[in-house]
Structures are given as C-alpha cells and as structure tokens.
C-alpha cells in the first residue's frame, strides 16, 4: 500500500515539474502558473517525506544495505 502511494506521489511530482517547465517556457513570467506549480510540487514533496517516514516507522517499508 505504501509503495503504491509513494510511486503515485513520485509520478505526480514529475508531472508537476513538467508542467512548471512548460508554463515557464510559454508564459515568460507573465502569469502565476509557475508559482502554483512550484507550490504543488513542494506540497507533494512534503507528502512524500511523510509517507516515507510513516512507512518506515510502521514497518511497511524496510531499508536495505547497498552491497
């Protein structure tokens, strides 16, 4: 469950990043859409951190050593 939510959240962050780049290229700083895209991306990133911490402390996701 947590892994699916994390993957969906990462996909939404990438979509927000792509939309921000498109708005930046098209609007030339005349609208607030780039700022709104950044705000959404920050909220999604905070949600991702909360999901990762919740999953780790609940035992739903396990870290592993790189070997």
Buried (B, 14 or more C-beta within 10 A) or exposed (E): EBEEBBEEBEEBBEBBBEBBEEBBEEEEEEEEBBEBBBEBBEEBBEBBEEBBEEBEEEEEBEEEEEE
